[in-house]
Amino acid sequence: MSGSKLSNPAAPPNPPDAPLAMTVHAMPHPGEVLQADAQRTRMGRWKMLAMLLVCASPVIASYFTYYVIRPEARRNHGELIDPQKDMPQVSAKDLQGRDVPLTSLKGQWLLVNVSSGACEDRCQQNLYFQRQLREVLGREKDRMDRVWLVIDQAPVAEGLLPALHMAHVLRLDEATVTRWISPAQGQVLQDHLYVVDPMGNFMMRFPANMDVANASKAKRDLERLLKASSSWDQAGR
């Protein structure tokens, strides 16, 4: 009949409604949860330790190469400091009287001179050799900074200032300096040039009363240090 709804007599009747089937899983035992959490924590710690070792391995390798695997024919001119002494967490003052955190010097190799602001003959010679030693490093010189630690309040002569261009000149009391940097037995602070690594460790001092011959030997030490650390130390902080 026109307008009537046709149906397929061969189609199967609609199935009767049935309740949804639900599967109930057993709840985890609290002990199993704690054991899984502990295992994840241990794995996380091992992964973190592995990452730290990967990051530190270039530093460790370069120091191991320099300090341990040294050919018998090679001799250091400078005296290696053992144990090394870490940079103190203090502020110094620049020549304008402004506070400068000493740790702001980290990130570069440092060639350090220590003396009174009056800077008599030995001090002036050390400043000269300090400047020359950095310059002869050539393209590697940007990895090393010059530092003059002035251990009193004596004024710095105007005539010295042009030669101190690009150097860090900081006033720091002698007691604080000697907790970090020390002279050889029988010498005083002003007698040496000192080397501090990019982590802030005082790690080498050159023999007292440097002259041209000793400066040439000191240059070789500095070149070896920079070469040994080239895989992890870059110019600039």
C-alpha positions in Angstrom: 0.0 0.0 0.0 1.2 3.5 -0.9 2.7 5.3 2.1 2.9 2.2 4.3 6.3 1.3 5.9 7.8 -1.7 4.1 9.7 -4.3 6.1 11.9 -7.2 5.1 10.2 -10.4 6.3 13.5 -12.2 6.0 15.3 -9.9 8.5 15.9 -11.5 11.9 13.9 -10.0 14.7 15.7 -7.5 17.0 17.7 -9.3 19.7 16.4 -8.7 23.2 18.2 -6.2 25.4 20.9 -7.7 27.5 22.9 -6.3 30.5 26.5 -5.0 29.7 29.1 -7.5 30.7 31.8 -6.0 33.1 35.1 -7.6 33.9 36.4 -6.9 37.4 40.2 -7.0 37.7 41.8 -7.7 41.0 43.2 -4.7 42.9 47.0 -4.6 43.2 48.4 -5.6 46.5 49.8 -2.6 48.5 53.2 -4.3 48.8 53.5 -4.7 45.1 52.8 -1.0 44.6 55.5 0.0 47.1 58.0 -2.5 45.5 57.3 -1.0 42.0 57.7 2.6 43.3 61.0 1.7 45.0 62.2 0.0 41.8 61.3 3.1 39.7 63.1 5.4 42.3 66.3 3.2 42.1 66.2 3.3 38.3 65.8 7.0 38.4 68.7 7.5 40.7 70.9 5.3 38.6 70.0 7.2 35.4 70.7 10.5 37.2 74.1 9.2 38.4 74.9 8.0 34.9 74.1 11.4 33.4 76.3 13.1 36.0 79.2 10.8 35.2 78.7 11.5 31.5 78.8 15.2 32.1 81.8 15.0 34.4 83.8 12.5 32.4 85.7 15.1 30.2 86.8 17.0 33.4 87.9 13.8 35.1 89.6 12.5 32.0 91.6 15.6 31.4 92.8 15.9 35.1 93.6 12.2 35.1 95.7 12.6 32.0 97.5 15.6 33.3 98.1 14.4 36.9 98.4 10.6 36.6 99.3 9.5 33.1 102.3 11.7 32.6 105.3 10.4 30.6 108.4 10.1 32.7 110.2 12.6 30.4 107.8 15.3 31.2 108.4 17.5 34.2 106.2 20.3 35.5 108.0 23.6 36.1 105.2 24.8 38.4 104.4 23.0 41.6 101.1 21.1 41.6 99.0 21.8 44.8 97.7 18.7 46.5 95.0 18.9 47.8 93.7 21.7 45.7 92.1 24.6 47.6 88.6 25.9 46.5 87.9 29.5 46.0 86.4 31.2 49.1 82.8 32.4 48.9 83.5 36.0 49.7 83.3 39.4 48.0 86.4 41.5 47.1 86.4 45.2 46.0 87.5 46.6 42.7 89.6 49.8 42.5 86.4 51.9 42.5 85.4 50.3 45.8 82.5 48.2 44.4 81.8 44.7 45.7 82.8 41.9 43.4 81.9 38.3 44.3 85.1 36.3 44.0 83.2 33.5 42.5 82.5 35.7 39.5 86.0 34.8 38.4 85.1 31.2 37.9 84.7 29.8 34.4 88.2 30.8 33.2 91.8 29.7 34.0 93.3 32.4 36.2 96.9 33.5 36.4 97.2 35.3 39.7 99.6 37.8 41.2 99.3 38.8 44.9 100.9 41.8 46.5 100.5 45.2 48.2 99.0 48.0 46.2 102.3 49.8 46.4 103.6 47.1 43.9 107.4 47.3 44.3 109.9 45.7 42.0 109.0 42.0 42.4 105.3 42.8 42.0 105.9 44.8 38.8 108.0 42.0 37.3 105.3 39.5 38.1 102.7 41.7 36.4 105.0 41.9 33.4 105.4 38.1 33.2 101.8 37.6 33.9 100.8 39.7 30.9 103.5 38.2 28.7 102.5 34.6 29.6 98.9 35.2 28.6 99.9 36.8 25.3 102.2 34.0 24.2 99.3 31.5 24.5 98.1 32.9 21.1 94.5 31.9 20.3 94.2 30.1 23.6 94.8 33.3 25.6 91.0 34.0 25.8 90.7 31.0 28.1 92.9 32.6 30.7 92.4 35.8 32.7 94.9 37.9 34.6 94.1 38.6 38.3 95.9 40.9 40.7 94.8 40.4 44.3 95.8 43.5 46.3 96.0 42.6 50.0 96.1 46.1 51.6 94.7 49.5 51.1 97.7 51.1 49.5 96.8 53.1 46.4 97.7 51.6 43.0 100.1 53.9 41.1 98.5 55.6 38.0 101.4 54.5 35.9 100.5 50.8 36.3 96.9 51.2 35.1 97.5 51.1 31.4 99.3 47.7 31.8 96.3 46.4 33.8 93.9 46.8 30.9 91.7 43.7 30.7 93.0 42.4 34.1 91.0 41.9 37.2 92.4 44.0 40.0 90.6 43.2 43.3 91.3 44.1 46.9 91.0 41.2 49.3 92.4 40.9 52.8 95.5 38.9 53.2 94.0 36.4 55.7 91.3 35.4 53.2 93.8 35.1 50.4 96.1 32.8 52.4 93.2 30.5 53.2 93.0 29.9 49.4 96.4 30.6 47.9 99.7 29.9 49.7 103.4 30.4 48.9 106.0 27.7 49.0 107.8 27.1 52.3 110.2 30.0 53.1 108.5 32.3 50.5 105.9 35.0 50.8 102.7 35.5 48.7 104.3 38.2 46.6 107.1 35.9 45.4 105.0 33.7 43.0 102.5 33.6 40.2 99.7 31.2 40.9 97.3 29.2 38.7 93.6 28.7 39.4 91.5 26.4 37.3 88.0 27.2 35.9 86.3 25.6 38.9 88.1 28.0 41.3 90.7 25.6 42.6 94.2 26.9 43.4 96.1 24.1 41.7 99.6 25.3 40.8 102.3 27.9 41.7 105.3 28.8 39.7 108.7 29.1 41.4 109.5 32.3 43.2 111.3 35.2 41.5 110.3 34.4 37.9 112.7 35.4 35.1 112.8 35.0 31.4 114.1 31.4 31.5 111.5 30.3 34.1 108.8 32.1 32.1 109.5 30.0 29.1 109.1 26.8 31.2 105.9 28.2 32.8 104.5 28.8 29.3 104.9 25.1 28.5 103.0 24.2 31.7 100.1 26.6 30.8 100.0 25.2 27.3 99.7 21.6 28.6 97.0 22.6 31.1 94.9 24.3 28.4 95.4 21.3 26.0 94.4 18.8 28.7 91.2 20.8 29.4 90.3 21.7 25.9 87.5 19.1 25.7 85.4 20.7 28.5 86.7 24.3 28.9 85.9 27.0 26.5 86.7 30.7 26.4 84.3 33.0 28.3 82.2 32.4 31.4 
